[in-house]
């Protein structure tokens, strides 16, 4: 199991990786707090710490080959940006009850944890749709994949809506909905590709019937 850098990682790569991580986290921090224009934005701090949790966990524990395959610069910053403008500065939505925001953050933590578990379990979890013949691609049917075929995507969709609620913004549900739609389309296309091109996936799909939501789809 990888903990931190691989043994053969050069000093230059280590420095570049750390700088990139700091810059990436700094961008998310700026996306949350510059639009909010205040430091007492506690739900912004809560979400930022959850974001640091998932980012650092993936960087420290996920194998380097999978990290390079999985993580590309990114998607998803529009939700926190809109939410920070609404919930942090202009208060277009008004104020949600505290228990709703606490529940939303609990779901975000659970969703991020499911996403981490999905990446951990599936060494072929990728940001692009392709059969990874160069990495010996085969069907993963353990862990969360024993219940639904795309648990990481299900977690991302759930988290996207809860970010809007946790950051106190109904307006942020609009980019969250677009983000969810993108993942639903991707799930459909990726599932079709896997059934056509990955040996054994059609049998797996016949056994595990649901892509994202048990009992529905």
Buried (B, 14 or more C-beta within 10 A) or exposed (E): EBEEBEEEEEEEEEEEBEEEBEEBBEEBBEBBBEBBEEEEBEBBBBBBEBBBBBBEBBBEBBBBBBBEBBBEEEEBBBBBBBBBBBBBBBEEBEEBEEEEBEBBBEBBBBBBBBBBBBBBBBBBBBEEEEBBEEEEBEBBBEBBBEEBBBBBBBBBBBBBBBBBBBBBBBBBBBBBBEBBEBBBEBBBEBBEBBBEEBEEBEEBBEEBEBBBEEEEE
